[in-house]
Amino acid sequence: MLRNDLSAVIGDFGLAVRFEPGKPPGDMHGQVGTRRYMAPEVLEGAINFQRDAFLRIDMYAMGLVLWELASRCKAADASSLRCPPADGQGLDQMCETIEECWDHDAEARLSAGCVEERIAQISRQTNGPTSDCLVSMVTSVTNVDLPSKESSI
């Protein structure tokens, strides 16, 4: 998500937990989120509140977002998720990456770093733009400098 000034805002697609003042953070006071983006373990209520569990949950949702980009469809509207026919160079590799992001087994899901590496590799193989090139394009079109990777929100 982007603010009006084009600075990035991190969003959680699948799970948000509302915490109430005065109650310990380990207690779930109200789980909210878009069910379609919730990982199977969230829907089954079988998650532990450890950092790695949340990272795996986020990768499930990320896989759905990548699928939406590749298929040009909304995941919420799809009765089943199938990758589009691989009619472009690199699309088959991207679909494999997407499917490994939404693996039913949380332990088998790719990490964000692995997804970044795969996308960079696909981009190199298909002579696509690099992330630095994309930032330059956005900056030149909008005349707004994007915040550095190191800046915090």
N, C-alpha and C positions, 0 to 999 in steps of 0.2 A: 504494500500500500504506500501511496505517496501523499504527502501533505501538499498544500497549495504551492509552497516554495520548492517542491520536488525533493524534499528530504525524505528519506525512507523511514517507514514506521513498521515495526515488526508486529505481525498479527498471528494469532494462534487459530488455525482453521478448524480443529477438531474438538478441543477440550478446553474449557475454562472452568475454574473452580472459584466460587465466590467465598471469600473468607469474611467472617464477621468479627468485629472488634471484641476482644476479650476471650475469644475461643482459640484453642491451640490450632496451629496450622495443619496438623495431621488429621483433624476432623474435616470430613467433607460436609460443607454447609449447604451446598447447592451446586450440582454439576450442571453446567449449561454448555451449549455448543450446537453445531449443526450435525445431526446424526449421521448424515451421509459421509462426513469427513472423519467420523470417529473410528478409530482402529477397533478391530474385533475384541481385543482384550478390554477396551473401555466399555463397549456395549455389554460385554459379559460381566463387567464389574470385577475383573480379575487383574487389576493393576496394583503395583506397589508405587509409592510416591518417592521413587529414587530418580536421580537425574537421568540415568541411561534409559529408564522406562519412558520418561517424557520425550527423550530424543527419538526413540523408536516410534512412539505415537505420532510425533511430528512428521517423521519420514513417511508414514502411511498417508497422511494428509497431503504431503508434498507430492507423492506419487499420483494422487488424484488430480492435483492442480496441473502437473505435467501432462497427464492424460487429457485434461480439458484443453490444454494448449495444442497438443498434437492432433486431437480429434476434432477440435473446434465445436465441442459439445459441452454442456454442463453435466457434471457427474451426478448432480441431484436429479436430472431429468432422465438419466440412463437406467434402464432396467437391468442391464448387464454391462460390464466394462470389458470391451475388447479393443485391442489396439487397431487403428486403421490399417488397411492394406499397405504394406511397405512398398510404396511406389516412388519413394525418393531415396537418394543416397543417404545413409545414416539413420533413416527412420526405423529400420529393423533393430539397430543397436539401441536407439532411444526407447523403443517399445520394450526391449529386454530390460533396460534400466528401470523403466516405469513399473513393470511387473515385479521386479525385485524390491521396489520401494513399498509396494502394497502387499507383500507376502503375508499370508495369514499368520505365519510364525514370526512373532516379533523379533526373535533372535536372528532370523535369517535376513531381515531387512538391511538394505544398504545404509551406510552412514552418509551424512551430508557431504563429507569430504570426498567419498568415493563417487557420489553423483556428480560433484563438481569436476572431478578428474575425468569421468566418462564423457561429460558434455564437452569439456575442453578437447578431449581426444576426437570426438565426433566432429567438432568444429574444425579441427586441424585437418582431418581426413577429407572433409567436404569443402575445404577452403572457405569456411564461414568466418564471420567476424569474431575477434577475441573480445573478452569482457572489457579490456581497456579501449578497444575500438568502439564498442557499444556506448561506453561512457562518453567518449569524444563525440559520437553522433548525437546523443541526447543533449549534451552541453551545447553543441553548435546550433541545434534546432531551437532550443529554449533560451539560450543566452543566460543560463543559470548554472553555476558551478555546483556539482553534486558534492555532498559531504564526503570526507575521506572515510575509508574503511575503518579507521581507528576511532572515529568520532562516536560518541555514545549518545543514546537517545535520552 
